[in-house]
Amino acid sequence: PPSENAENDCGRVSPKGGPSSCSVTALHLESPSKRVQLTGHVWSKPKFLGMAVGVELDGEICISLLEHDEEYLFTLPTVYVRSILTLPWVELGGVVKVVCRKSGYQGRSEERF
């Protein structure tokens, strides 16, 4: 896990959060020097699919661009980990929606398997 106040190309990032129950995670990341914040919550719902695991990520992430007074809300995809007993690999599926609260613009991406 990242250390508290890790320094990287984005400036100083301060992670805060962690598991709030057995399957719900709340998170908050910020970079004051870049004036960016990320907050969100995720409820993971795993399903075993034979040689794969599907994890539905129920929740949303909000990215705040403080300099522009903009917030973008993202829903989360389903994660599929395939070939779990040999060489695992990951696929993303489902619908991801993005909405700008300020302008009302929105987008959608859908992956089908």
Contacts in CASP RR format, 6 or more apart in sequence:
PFRMAT RR
TARGET T0000
AUTHOR 0000-0000-0000
METHOD contacts of the structure
MODEL  1
PPSENAENDCGRVSPKGGPSSCSVTALHLESPSKRVQLTGHVWSKPKFLG
MAVGVELDGEICISLLEHDEEYLFTLPTVYVRSILTLPWVELGGVVKVVC
RKSGYQGRSEERF
1 15 0 8 1.000
2 13 0 8 1.000
2 15 0 8 1.000
4 14 0 8 1.000
4 15 0 8 1.000
5 12 0 8 1.000
5 13 0 8 1.000
5 14 0 8 1.000
6 12 0 8 1.000
6 13 0 8 1.000
6 15 0 8 1.000
7 13 0 8 1.000
10 31 0 8 1.000
10 34 0 8 1.000
10 36 0 8 1.000
11 31 0 8 1.000
11 33 0 8 1.000
11 34 0 8 1.000
12 31 0 8 1.000
12 32 0 8 1.000
12 33 0 8 1.000
13 29 0 8 1.000
13 30 0 8 1.000
13 31 0 8 1.000
14 29 0 8 1.000
14 30 0 8 1.000
14 31 0 8 1.000
14 32 0 8 1.000
15 27 0 8 1.000
15 28 0 8 1.000
15 29 0 8 1.000
16 27 0 8 1.000
16 28 0 8 1.000
16 29 0 8 1.000
16 30 0 8 1.000
17 25 0 8 1.000
17 26 0 8 1.000
17 27 0 8 1.000
17 28 0 8 1.000
18 25 0 8 1.000
18 26 0 8 1.000
18 27 0 8 1.000
19 25 0 8 1.000
20 26 0 8 1.000
20 41 0 8 1.000
23 43 0 8 1.000
23 44 0 8 1.000
23 45 0 8 1.000
24 41 0 8 1.000
24 42 0 8 1.000
24 43 0 8 1.000
25 41 0 8 1.000
25 42 0 8 1.000
25 44 0 8 1.000
26 40 0 8 1.000
26 41 0 8 1.000
27 38 0 8 1.000
27 39 0 8 1.000
27 40 0 8 1.000
27 41 0 8 1.000
27 42 0 8 1.000
28 37 0 8 1.000
28 38 0 8 1.000
28 39 0 8 1.000
28 40 0 8 1.000
29 37 0 8 1.000
29 38 0 8 1.000
29 39 0 8 1.000
30 36 0 8 1.000
30 37 0 8 1.000
30 38 0 8 1.000
31 37 0 8 1.000
35 65 0 8 1.000
35 66 0 8 1.000
35 67 0 8 1.000
36 63 0 8 1.000
36 64 0 8 1.000
36 65 0 8 1.000
36 66 0 8 1.000
37 63 0 8 1.000
37 64 0 8 1.000
37 66 0 8 1.000
38 61 0 8 1.000
38 62 0 8 1.000
38 63 0 8 1.000
38 64 0 8 1.000
39 61 0 8 1.000
39 62 0 8 1.000
39 64 0 8 1.000
40 59 0 8 1.000
40 60 0 8 1.000
40 61 0 8 1.000
40 62 0 8 1.000
41 59 0 8 1.000
41 60 0 8 1.000
42 57 0 8 1.000
42 58 0 8 1.000
42 59 0 8 1.000
42 76 0 8 1.000
43 57 0 8 1.000
43 58 0 8 1.000
43 59 0 8 1.000
44 55 0 8 1.000
44 56 0 8 1.000
44 57 0 8 1.000
44 58 0 8 1.000
45 55 0 8 1.000
45 56 0 8 1.000
45 58 0 8 1.000
46 53 0 8 1.000
46 54 0 8 1.000
46 55 0 8 1.000
46 56 0 8 1.000
47 53 0 8 1.000
47 54 0 8 1.000
47 55 0 8 1.000
47 56 0 8 1.000
48 54 0 8 1.000
49 80 0 8 1.000
51 82 0 8 1.000
51 83 0 8 1.000
51 84 0 8 1.000
51 85 0 8 1.000
52 80 0 8 1.000
52 81 0 8 1.000
52 82 0 8 1.000
52 83 0 8 1.000
52 84 0 8 1.000
53 80 0 8 1.000
53 81 0 8 1.000
53 84 0 8 1.000
54 78 0 8 1.000
54 79 0 8 1.000
54 80 0 8 1.000
54 81 0 8 1.000
55 78 0 8 1.000
55 79 0 8 1.000
55 80 0 8 1.000
55 81 0 8 1.000
56 78 0 8 1.000
57 76 0 8 1.000
57 77 0 8 1.000
57 78 0 8 1.000
57 79 0 8 1.000
58 76 0 8 1.000
59 75 0 8 1.000
59 76 0 8 1.000
60 73 0 8 1.000
60 74 0 8 1.000
60 75 0 8 1.000
60 76 0 8 1.000
61 73 0 8 1.000
61 74 0 8 1.000
61 76 0 8 1.000
62 71 0 8 1.000
62 72 0 8 1.000
62 73 0 8 1.000
62 74 0 8 1.000
63 71 0 8 1.000
63 72 0 8 1.000
63 74 0 8 1.000
64 70 0 8 1.000
64 71 0 8 1.000
65 71 0 8 1.000
65 72 0 8 1.000
69 102 0 8 1.000
70 100 0 8 1.000
70 101 0 8 1.000
70 102 0 8 1.000
70 103 0 8 1.000
71 100 0 8 1.000
71 101 0 8 1.000
71 102 0 8 1.000
72 98 0 8 1.000
72 99 0 8 1.000
72 100 0 8 1.000
72 101 0 8 1.000
73 97 0 8 1.000
73 98 0 8 1.000
73 99 0 8 1.000
73 101 0 8 1.000
74 96 0 8 1.000
74 97 0 8 1.000
74 98 0 8 1.000
75 95 0 8 1.000
75 96 0 8 1.000
75 97 0 8 1.000
76 96 0 8 1.000
77 92 0 8 1.000
77 93 0 8 1.000
77 94 0 8 1.000
77 95 0 8 1.000
77 96 0 8 1.000
77 111 0 8 1.000
78 92 0 8 1.000
78 93 0 8 1.000
78 94 0 8 1.000
79 90 0 8 1.000
79 91 0 8 1.000
79 92 0 8 1.000
79 93 0 8 1.000
80 90 0 8 1.000
80 91 0 8 1.000
80 92 0 8 1.000
80 93 0 8 1.000
80 113 0 8 1.000
81 88 0 8 1.000
81 89 0 8 1.000
81 90 0 8 1.000
82 88 0 8 1.000
82 89 0 8 1.000
82 90 0 8 1.000
82 91 0 8 1.000
83 89 0 8 1.000
91 111 0 8 1.000
91 113 0 8 1.000
92 111 0 8 1.000
93 111 0 8 1.000
93 112 0 8 1.000
93 113 0 8 1.000
94 110 0 8 1.000
94 111 0 8 1.000
94 112 0 8 1.000
95 108 0 8 1.000
95 109 0 8 1.000
95 110 0 8 1.000
96 108 0 8 1.000
96 109 0 8 1.000
96 110 0 8 1.000
97 106 0 8 1.000
97 107 0 8 1.000
97 108 0 8 1.000
98 106 0 8 1.000
98 107 0 8 1.000
98 108 0 8 1.000
99 105 0 8 1.000
99 106 0 8 1.000
99 107 0 8 1.000
100 106 0 8 1.000
END
